[in-house]
Amino acid sequence: MKKNIEKAREIIKIVQKKLMYEDSAVIELFELLKPVAVANDILLESDGDNLFFNADNIIGCYKLHMLQDLERRYMHILLHGILGHFTERKGYMNDEVIDMVLDFQVESVRKALKTKKIPDIDNCRVMYEKIKRKRRLMSDEVVKKIHQDEHSLWETENKLNMLEEQNSVSSDEANKKWKDACERLSFENSSMLSEVCKKIMESKDEKHHGINSCKKGMVCSAKGQPIGDYYNILKDFFFEKEGINEDVNAIDKILYSYGFENYGNIALVEPDEENVRKALHNIVIALDTSLSCQEYIERFLVETKEIFGKLADGIGFETIYIMQADADIVNEKQYKNVEEILTKLEGNYMTYGFGGTDFRPVFKRCSELNKEGKIIDCLIYFSDGEGSFPTSKPKSYETFFVVPCVNNYESNVIPKWVKKISIQL
């Protein structure tokens, strides 16, 4: 066993020499990964701090004259490091699309280096939204070709399963040393890898790199005709909670009280129907302002205006929260007056975001409001439905997702506990 491990280490050194021959700057990156032999059935994998290898598989690869596969895999891992991927995946765990994006970016850079070209550092955020929309059209074979290595090892609990000694640095700590190495290399002019590091540092300075919340701004207006018939869809839910605003001159107080005193919970005289006002405590309207929904933003505003325009006459609102969110909540406003909302939406309404997609921050915010004593009755989320949901249904409020149906395609990742309202575009 020990002999095989030593043989495998020697083979890894041969691979390192081959990579150094192609680009001498890579030698600095080798020092960032500690080779660790494991029993797991892998070839080469990394968590950003260790280089895991299975000795028997490394030797088998060498015997089959497949050193090029080892070179490709090793360089793939090193590029994950200098591109900052060990923390880029945080918040997108178990997300197949983000794994495809990160591997696709690495392979694009690796192939450019092989041809001695300075590659463009693609915007991960844009790539994520594009691949997310196209994923349903991809075969499993295509997905397998894009997905190159095991990213779950970047999570602490998984990497510890590979290590006999239960000590490991976090992904943030690992990423810092890679960032420092990338920065050092960016000041050198000795190799193509140095040029790549310069590009990476430039893209980070411009804040284009990443798939998280972007917080860019765009002016929109809720002008146009609505498509959804929300009054008929939502009225049953809204009218479940009934509050009565009495007109003291409209009923006989003596008869009204006499009924309750002598016949139990019965009023001999009811208020006029016109004086019955339905009431909600608080509702949340969430607008998905991620990049994939950019073309729908104004449509979402038109439909939001429609909801309030039709329901405002029959419902008493305590507070209306309008939240804009991509991968995080980027804007939140509170309103007490429906007319104020309608005026805002019809004017130049500023929207923010255009980053990745994560619905969980809005659900978390609703929970926080409930803990603060605000009773959230419902969340109405305008979105394409493509993003990360909470694992379970909120107990204290209902959730509606208003989703555009484009070319007969609708999101299939929306949980069953969400009440979905489709609008045909």
C-alpha positions as CSV (number, residue, x, y, z in Angstrom):
1,M,0.0,0.0,0.0
2,K,2.7,2.5,1.0
3,K,4.7,1.6,-2.2
4,N,1.7,2.4,-4.3
5,I,1.2,5.7,-2.6
6,E,4.9,6.6,-3.2
7,K,4.6,5.6,-6.8
8,A,1.5,7.7,-7.2
9,R,3.2,10.7,-5.7
10,E,6.1,10.3,-8.2
11,I,3.6,10.2,-11.1
12,I,1.9,13.4,-9.8
13,K,5.4,15.0,-9.8
14,I,5.8,14.0,-13.5
15,V,2.5,15.6,-14.2
16,Q,3.6,18.8,-12.4
17,K,6.8,18.9,-14.6
18,K,4.7,18.6,-17.8
19,L,2.5,21.5,-16.6
20,M,5.5,23.6,-15.7
21,Y,7.0,23.0,-19.1
22,E,3.8,24.6,-20.6
23,D,3.8,27.5,-18.2
24,S,6.5,28.0,-15.5
25,A,4.2,30.3,-13.4
26,V,2.1,27.3,-12.4
27,I,4.8,26.1,-10.0
28,E,3.6,28.6,-7.4
29,L,0.1,27.1,-7.5
30,F,1.4,23.5,-6.8
31,E,2.4,24.7,-3.3
32,L,-1.2,25.6,-2.4
33,L,-2.4,22.0,-2.5
34,K,-1.2,19.3,-0.1
35,P,-1.3,15.8,-1.8
36,V,-3.4,13.4,0.3
37,A,-3.8,9.7,-0.5
38,V,-7.4,8.4,0.1
39,A,-9.2,5.1,-0.3
40,N,-12.1,6.7,-2.1
41,D,-12.6,5.7,-5.7
42,I,-11.4,8.9,-7.3
43,L,-8.6,10.1,-9.6
44,L,-7.7,13.6,-8.6
45,E,-10.1,15.9,-6.6
46,S,-9.6,18.9,-4.4
47,D,-11.3,21.0,-1.7
48,G,-9.0,24.0,-2.3
49,D,-6.6,23.0,0.4
50,N,-5.8,19.4,-0.3
51,L,-5.1,17.4,-3.5
52,F,-6.9,14.1,-2.9
53,F,-5.8,11.1,-5.0
54,N,-6.3,7.4,-5.1
55,A,-2.9,5.7,-5.6
56,D,-4.2,2.7,-7.5
57,N,-6.2,4.8,-9.9
58,I,-3.2,7.2,-10.5
59,I,-1.0,4.2,-11.3
60,G,-3.6,2.6,-13.5
61,C,-3.9,5.9,-15.5
62,Y,-0.1,5.9,-15.9
63,K,0.0,2.3,-17.1
64,L,-2.7,3.1,-19.7
65,H,-0.6,6.0,-21.0
66,M,-3.3,8.5,-19.9
67,L,-1.1,11.1,-18.4
68,Q,-2.8,13.7,-20.5
69,D,-6.0,13.0,-18.5
70,L,-4.1,13.6,-15.3
71,E,-2.6,16.9,-16.7
72,R,-6.1,18.1,-17.7
73,R,-7.6,17.2,-14.3
74,Y,-4.8,18.8,-12.4
75,M,-4.9,22.1,-14.4
76,H,-8.7,22.1,-14.1
77,I,-8.4,22.0,-10.3
78,L,-5.7,24.8,-10.2
79,L,-7.9,27.0,-12.4
80,H,-10.9,26.5,-10.0
81,G,-8.6,28.0,-7.4
82,I,-7.4,31.2,-9.2
83,L,-10.9,31.9,-10.5
84,G,-12.2,32.0,-6.9
85,H,-14.6,29.1,-7.3
86,F,-14.2,27.6,-3.9
87,T,-16.4,30.3,-2.4
88,E,-18.3,31.2,-5.6
89,R,-20.5,28.1,-5.0
90,K,-21.6,29.1,-1.5
91,G,-25.4,29.6,-1.4
92,Y,-25.9,27.3,-4.4
93,M,-25.2,23.9,-2.7
94,N,-26.7,20.9,-4.6
95,D,-27.3,23.2,-7.6
96,E,-26.4,21.3,-10.7
97,V,-26.4,24.5,-12.8
98,I,-23.7,26.3,-10.8
99,D,-21.5,23.2,-11.0
100,M,-21.9,23.3,-14.8
101,V,-21.1,27.0,-14.9
102,L,-17.9,26.8,-12.9
103,D,-16.6,23.8,-14.9
104,F,-17.5,25.4,-18.2
105,Q,-15.6,28.6,-17.2
106,V,-12.6,26.6,-16.1
107,E,-12.5,24.6,-19.4
108,S,-12.8,27.7,-21.5
109,V,-9.8,29.2,-19.7
110,R,-7.8,26.0,-19.9
111,K,-8.4,25.5,-23.6
112,A,-7.4,29.1,-24.3
113,L,-4.1,28.6,-22.4
114,K,-3.4,25.5,-24.4
115,T,-3.6,27.6,-27.6
116,K,-1.6,30.4,-26.1
117,K,-4.5,32.8,-26.3
118,I,-5.5,35.3,-23.6
119,P,-9.0,34.2,-22.7
120,D,-12.0,36.3,-21.8
121,I,-13.1,35.8,-18.2
122,D,-16.8,35.1,-18.7
123,N,-19.3,36.6,-16.3
124,C,-20.4,33.7,-14.1
125,R,-23.7,35.4,-13.2
126,V,-24.7,35.8,-16.9
127,M,-23.6,32.2,-17.6
128,Y,-25.6,30.9,-14.7
129,E,-28.8,32.5,-15.9
130,K,-28.3,31.3,-19.5
131,I,-27.5,27.7,-18.6
132,K,-30.3,27.6,-16.1
133,R,-32.8,28.4,-18.8
134,K,-31.3,26.0,-21.3
135,R,-30.8,23.1,-18.8
136,R,-34.1,21.4,-19.7
137,L,-33.0,21.1,-23.3
138,M,-29.7,19.4,-22.4
139,S,-29.3,15.7,-22.5
140,D,-27.7,13.9,-19.5
141,E,-24.7,13.1,-21.7
142,V,-24.1,16.8,-22.5
143,V,-24.4,17.7,-18.8
144,K,-21.9,14.9,-17.9
145,K,-19.4,16.4,-20.4
146,I,-19.6,19.8,-18.9
147,H,-19.4,18.7,-15.3
148,Q,-15.8,17.7,-14.8
149,D,-15.0,17.2,-11.1
150,E,-16.6,16.8,-7.6
151,H,-17.5,20.2,-6.2
152,S,-19.2,18.8,-3.1
153,L,-15.8,18.4,-1.5
154,W,-15.6,22.2,-1.2
155,E,-18.2,21.8,1.6
156,T,-16.5,21.2,5.0
157,E,-18.6,18.2,6.0
158,N,-17.8,16.3,2.8
159,K,-14.1,17.1,2.8
160,L,-13.7,15.8,6.3
161,N,-15.0,12.4,5.1
162,M,-11.9,12.2,2.9
163,L,-9.5,13.1,5.7
164,E,-8.3,10.6,8.4
165,E,-7.2,13.6,10.5
166,Q,-10.3,15.7,11.1
167,N,-8.8,19.1,10.4
168,S,-9.4,21.2,7.4
169,V,-9.6,24.9,6.5
170,S,-12.9,26.5,5.4
171,S,-13.6,27.3,1.8
172,D,-13.2,31.1,2.7
173,E,-9.7,30.4,4.1
174,A,-8.7,28.3,1.1
175,N,-10.1,30.9,-1.3
176,K,-8.0,33.7,0.4
177,K,-4.7,31.9,-0.3
178,W,-5.7,31.4,-4.0
179,K,-6.7,35.0,-4.3
180,D,-3.4,36.1,-2.9
181,A,-1.5,33.8,-5.3
182,C,-3.6,35.1,-8.2
183,E,-2.8,38.7,-7.3
184,R,1.0,38.0,-7.1
185,L,1.0,36.3,-10.5
186,S,-1.0,39.2,-12.0
187,F,2.1,41.5,-11.4
188,E,4.4,39.2,-13.4
189,N,4.8,39.3,-17.1
190,S,6.4,35.9,-17.6
191,S,3.6,33.7,-18.8
192,M,0.1,33.3,-20.2
193,L,-1.1,32.2,-16.7
194,S,0.0,35.6,-15.4
195,E,-2.1,37.3,-18.1
196,V,-5.1,35.2,-17.1
197,C,-4.6,36.3,-13.4
198,K,-4.5,40.0,-14.6
199,K,-7.8,39.4,-16.4
200,I,-9.3,37.8,-13.3
201,M,-8.2,40.7,-11.0
202,E,-9.6,43.2,-13.5
203,S,-12.9,41.5,-13.6
204,K,-13.2,41.5,-9.8
205,D,-12.3,45.2,-9.6
206,E,-15.1,45.9,-12.1
207,K,-17.4,43.8,-9.9
208,H,-18.5,41.7,-12.9
209,H,-17.3,38.5,-11.4
210,G,-19.9,36.5,-9.4
211,I,-23.4,35.1,-9.5
212,N,-24.7,36.6,-6.3
213,S,-26.8,39.7,-5.8
214,C,-25.8,42.4,-8.3
215,K,-27.7,45.5,-7.2
216,K,-27.7,47.3,-10.5
217,G,-30.5,49.7,-11.2
218,M,-33.0,50.1,-14.0
219,V,-36.0,52.5,-14.4
220,C,-39.3,50.8,-15.2
221,S,-42.9,51.8,-15.4
222,A,-46.2,49.8,-14.9
223,K,-47.7,51.0,-18.2
224,G,-49.6,48.5,-20.3
225,Q,-52.6,46.2,-20.1
226,P,-52.6,43.4,-17.5
227,I,-52.8,39.7,-18.5
228,G,-53.7,37.9,-15.3
229,D,-57.2,37.9,-13.8
230,Y,-56.1,38.1,-10.2
231,Y,-59.4,39.3,-8.7
232,N,-61.1,35.9,-9.4
233,I,-58.0,33.9,-8.5
234,L,-57.1,35.6,-5.2
235,K,-60.4,37.0,-3.9
236,D,-61.4,33.7,-2.1
237,F,-58.2,33.8,-0.1
238,F,-58.3,37.6,0.6
239,F,-61.9,37.5,1.7
240,E,-61.4,34.6,4.2
241,K,-60.6,37.1,7.0
242,E,-63.5,39.5,7.5
243,G,-63.4,42.7,9.5
244,I,-66.5,44.8,10.1
245,N,-66.5,48.6,10.1
246,E,-69.9,49.6,11.5
247,D,-71.9,52.7,10.7
248,V,-73.3,53.5,14.1
249,N,-76.3,55.1,12.5
250,A,-77.1,52.2,10.3
251,I,-78.1,49.6,12.9
252,D,-80.2,49.4,16.1
253,K,-77.7,48.9,18.9
254,I,-80.3,47.6,21.3
255,L,-81.5,44.8,19.0
256,Y,-77.9,44.0,18.0
257,S,-76.9,43.5,21.7
258,Y,-80.1,41.7,22.7
259,G,-79.5,38.9,20.2
260,F,-76.0,38.2,21.6
261,E,-77.3,38.3,25.2
262,N,-80.3,36.0,24.8
263,Y,-79.6,33.7,21.8
264,G,-75.8,33.1,22.0
265,N,-73.6,34.1,19.2
266,I,-76.4,35.5,17.0
267,A,-77.0,39.1,16.0
268,L,-80.7,40.0,15.4
269,V,-79.5,42.9,13.2
270,E,-76.5,42.7,10.8
271,P,-74.7,45.7,9.4
272,D,-75.4,46.6,5.7
273,E,-73.3,44.7,3.2
274,E,-71.9,48.0,2.0
275,N,-70.4,48.6,5.5
276,V,-68.6,45.2,5.7
277,R,-64.9,45.7,4.9
278,K,-62.5,42.8,4.4
279,A,-59.2,43.2,6.2
280,L,-55.7,41.7,6.0
281,H,-52.9,42.5,8.4
282,N,-49.9,42.6,6.1
283,I,-49.0,41.2,2.7
284,V,-45.7,40.9,0.9
285,I,-45.3,41.5,-2.8
286,A,-41.9,40.2,-4.1
287,L,-40.5,41.1,-7.5
288,D,-37.9,38.7,-8.9
289,T,-35.3,41.1,-10.3
290,S,-32.7,38.5,-11.2
291,L,-31.0,38.7,-14.6
292,S,-33.3,35.9,-16.0
293,C,-36.4,38.0,-15.2
294,Q,-35.1,41.3,-16.6
295,E,-37.3,41.1,-19.6
296,Y,-40.4,40.5,-17.4
297,I,-39.9,43.3,-14.8
298,E,-42.3,45.8,-16.4
299,R,-44.8,43.0,-16.9
300,F,-44.5,42.2,-13.2
301,L,-45.2,45.8,-12.3
302,V,-48.3,46.0,-14.6
303,E,-49.7,42.8,-12.9
304,T,-48.8,44.2,-9.4
305,K,-50.8,47.4,-10.2
306,E,-53.7,45.2,-11.4
307,I,-53.8,43.3,-8.1
308,F,-54.1,46.5,-6.0
309,G,-56.4,48.3,-8.5
310,K,-59.0,45.5,-8.3
311,L,-58.7,44.4,-4.7
312,A,-58.1,47.7,-2.9
313,D,-61.9,48.5,-2.8
314,G,-62.7,45.4,-0.9
315,I,-59.7,44.8,1.4
316,G,-58.3,46.8,4.3
317,F,-54.5,46.6,4.3
318,E,-52.4,47.4,7.4
319,T,-49.0,47.3,5.7
320,I,-48.0,46.3,2.2
321,Y,-44.3,45.3,1.8
322,I,-42.9,45.4,-1.7
323,M,-39.5,43.7,-2.0
324,Q,-37.2,43.4,-4.9
325,A,-34.9,40.4,-4.8
326,D,-32.4,38.6,-7.0
327,A,-30.1,36.3,-4.9
328,D,-30.8,38.6,-2.0
329,I,-33.3,41.4,-1.1
330,V,-32.0,44.5,-2.8
331,N,-34.8,46.9,-2.0
332,E,-37.7,46.9,0.5
333,K,-40.5,49.5,0.9
334,Q,-43.5,49.7,3.2
335,Y,-46.8,51.2,2.2
336,K,-49.9,52.0,4.2
337,N,-51.8,53.5,1.3
338,V,-52.7,51.6,-1.9
339,E,-53.1,54.9,-3.9
340,E,-49.4,55.7,-3.1
341,I,-48.4,52.3,-4.6
342,L,-50.4,52.8,-7.7
343,T,-48.9,56.3,-8.3
344,K,-45.4,54.9,-7.7
345,L,-45.8,52.0,-10.2
346,E,-47.2,54.3,-12.9
347,G,-44.3,56.7,-12.7
348,N,-40.6,56.0,-13.1
349,Y,-40.2,53.1,-10.7
350,M,-36.6,52.1,-9.9
351,T,-35.8,48.4,-9.8
352,Y,-32.5,46.9,-8.6
353,G,-30.8,43.5,-8.8
354,F,-30.1,41.6,-12.0
355,G,-27.8,39.1,-10.3
356,G,-28.5,35.4,-9.5
357,T,-31.7,33.9,-8.2
358,D,-32.5,32.8,-4.6
359,F,-36.1,33.0,-3.2
360,R,-35.0,32.0,0.4
361,P,-34.0,35.6,1.5
362,V,-37.6,36.8,1.0
363,F,-39.1,33.8,2.9
364,K,-36.6,34.5,5.7
365,R,-37.6,38.1,5.8
366,C,-41.3,37.2,6.1
367,S,-40.4,35.0,9.0
368,E,-38.5,37.9,10.6
369,L,-41.5,40.1,10.2
370,N,-43.7,37.5,11.9
371,K,-41.3,37.3,14.8
372,E,-41.5,41.1,15.1
373,G,-45.2,40.8,15.6
374,K,-46.2,41.6,12.0
375,I,-48.7,39.0,10.9
376,I,-47.9,38.2,7.2
377,D,-51.1,36.8,5.6
378,C,-49.6,36.0,2.2
379,L,-46.6,36.3,0.0
380,I,-47.2,37.0,-3.7
381,Y,-43.9,36.4,-5.7
382,F,-43.6,37.5,-9.3
383,S,-40.9,35.3,-10.8
384,D,-40.0,32.8,-13.5
385,G,-39.9,30.2,-10.7
386,E,-36.3,29.1,-11.4
387,G,-34.3,29.4,-8.2
388,S,-33.7,28.0,-4.7
389,F,-36.8,27.5,-2.5
390,P,-37.0,26.8,1.3
391,T,-37.2,23.1,2.1
392,S,-40.6,23.3,3.7
393,K,-43.8,25.3,3.5
394,P,-44.1,28.4,5.8
395,K,-46.6,27.7,8.5
396,S,-48.0,31.1,9.1
397,Y,-48.8,32.4,5.6
398,E,-49.8,31.3,2.1
399,T,-47.4,31.7,-0.9
400,F,-48.5,32.5,-4.4
401,F,-46.1,32.5,-7.4
402,V,-47.1,34.5,-10.5
403,V,-45.1,32.8,-13.2
404,P,-44.9,33.7,-16.9
405,C,-45.6,30.9,-19.3
406,V,-43.4,31.4,-22.4
407,N,-43.8,29.2,-25.4
408,N,-45.8,26.8,-23.2
409,Y,-42.8,26.3,-20.9
410,E,-43.3,26.8,-17.1
411,S,-40.8,26.2,-14.3
412,N,-41.0,22.6,-13.0
413,V,-39.0,23.3,-9.8
414,I,-41.7,25.2,-7.9
415,P,-42.7,23.1,-4.8
416,K,-46.3,21.7,-4.6
417,W,-47.0,23.8,-1.5
418,V,-46.8,27.0,-3.6
419,K,-50.0,28.2,-5.2
420,K,-49.0,28.9,-8.8
421,I,-50.7,31.5,-11.0
422,S,-49.6,31.3,-14.7
423,I,-49.7,34.3,-17.1
424,Q,-49.3,33.6,-20.8
425,L,-46.7,35.8,-22.5
